[in-house]
Amino acid sequence: MANEGDLRFEKLDDYRWMIPKAGGMRVPGIIYADEKMMAQIRTDKSPQQVANVAHLPGIVKNSLAMPDIHWGYGFPIGGVAATDVEEGVISPGGVGYDINCGVRLVTTGMELEEVRPRIKELVAALFRNIPSGVGSRGKLKLSRKEERKVLLEGSRWAIQNGYGLPEDLESTEEAGFMAGANPEVVSDRAYERGKDQLGTLGSGNHFLEVGYVEKIFEPEIAERFGLRLNQVTVIIHSGSRGFGYQICDDFLHVMTKEYDKLGIQLPDRQLACAYINSDRGREYMGAMACAVNYAYTNRQVLLHWTRETFERFFNAGPNALGMRLLYDLGHNVARREKHTVDGKQMAVCVHRKGAARAFPPGDERVPEKYRDVGQPVLIPGDMGTCSYLLVGTSRAMEETFGSTCHGAGRQMSRKQAMRSAKGRSIAKDLEGKGIFVMSASRATLAEEMPEAYKDVSDVVGVVDRAGISKKVARTVPIGVVKG
């Protein structure tokens, strides 16, 4: 395996860099970044991971990385790769531990001046009502029978049990349900971890954020999404919790032992994989779909409890508050999709790890109410900056299998952030900027300090100018609940 210093980078244009095929690479690598970002990316191990992913059997077109790229397990976070369904592999490292970690954007009928004076009390109410933090347990205690229903039905289970509105499904990717879930291949340990974590925020970079629309870039599209300046919004960022982590861990353990027997030569054992059409590959896909559905349900329950909190806090009914789900978008998923490769349509398995779908106008997978403008793409920043709403484009379909970035992307490890934050109060720093934060752990605030992340505006600027998604609006936080 070549060292980072041995990698060659060819600048294709202002926002695309190629790692040419070398050694056992089956396809080139492509990194989306500008000059400033690329200088930082070169100091990380992630470009080598882009090259490593290019060794996977059945990979087609390119091994891709978005501008929020940073080092991850096997695949870089921000990595995208498509493998031929007939001859290619599925790699848990190309999905990640937090399967279907995702973002949910909620619009309201309230204005900034109605909420800002009471933001501290509102954040405190949300913090009390929504379990957060490492190992947090929720208010729901699922029997094994009910947990299996969640894994098979996704968000539909939540709606049927009173946690949300039927129209929420219309604004959720895949209508909140991935087909092919197989509860039979889920371990007892995963079931145990998942039984009381539904409706919990978790820790790390997960958050619930109250903010407002600060800028609109595309007025006509923003109007279609029901957005206006100074409108209060809510962003919910969470995933499949310990349930999804355990599924990833279980299958990595097995695949790492088995893939050598398949005759697959890879430069990094963290890329352990199985052929998609093998028994092990089908088992992983079935278990992953269970975690995807768990995560959709988790975010749906979180939305329901957020609405309840707002209603009690403002002493107003749902119609008066107008809390509407604009969209729910997942990251960290591998999906069977059809894409055009070298002029031919083919079935591929698209791994998106720390990357999001960005389907264009007219695509049948975009909810009908948004189909003429394109799929909403939600890009959260860190708790001290801003977040973006974009839409997918036809160029993304041509170049990235309909994919774009998913967030700001770390530029400090958690240990580095902890050292940098020593002696500081991150909460006080943020309050000085007009952002009130509550967290289950001071350590989490330090690990997730704004300086630990790239500038989300720079990241979004690259994908916008590269044409793989288009900026619509920007929101700014005024209150945040962190795990």
PyMOL commands that set and color helices and strands:
alter all, ss='L'
color gray80, all
select helices_A, chain A and resi 4-6+35-41+46-53+92-94+112-129+144-153+155-160+166-170+173-176+183-185+188-194+219-224+241-262+269-271+279-314+318-321+368-370+394-399+414-421+426-431+442-447+450-452+456-466
alter helices_A, ss='H'
color red, helices_A
select strands_A, chain A and resi 10-13+16-19+29-32+59-70+77-84+89-90+102-111+207-216+231-238+274-275+324-330+333-341+344-353+356-357+376-379+387-392+403-404+436-439+469-482
alter strands_A, ss='S'
color yellow, strands_A
deselect
rebuild
show_as cartoon
